[in-house]
């Protein structure tokens, strides 16, 4: 079976200049694990839920921090360098947090290759791109689970007919 037979063709994506808080809301509203960052049909990078978390000694969810500061208007209390730091957080866009070294797969690839990719690279979802890096679709572990479910249903149907 080919990736093109299972992929979602109507891809939810974001532009490089999309605000981080808007990307987070999109992921939440659509129930997605990640979205490709696309410009002029070409995939520039991927943003997953993990990319929305600051890494280091004091990890935090970036969109929640932005919303917190905006709701309580705390940026007005910042001065000097702190004010610049606040502004850079508020102005954070998709391009600034995306992973430009994303893993992708071709539509003509076999599902077995995709499963190996999931296992080895620990990525989810994976954009499906053509040879020019144009977005053709997207595929996730949930799509693999649906495939397994279809096989399981077919197996049950087969056993019931015996």
Helices and strands as residue ranges (DSSP letters): G 3-5, E 13-14, H 20-30, E 34-39, E 42-48, G 49-52, H 62-71, G 74-77, H 81-90, H 94-97, E 104-105, H 111-121, E 126-129, E 135-139, H 141-161
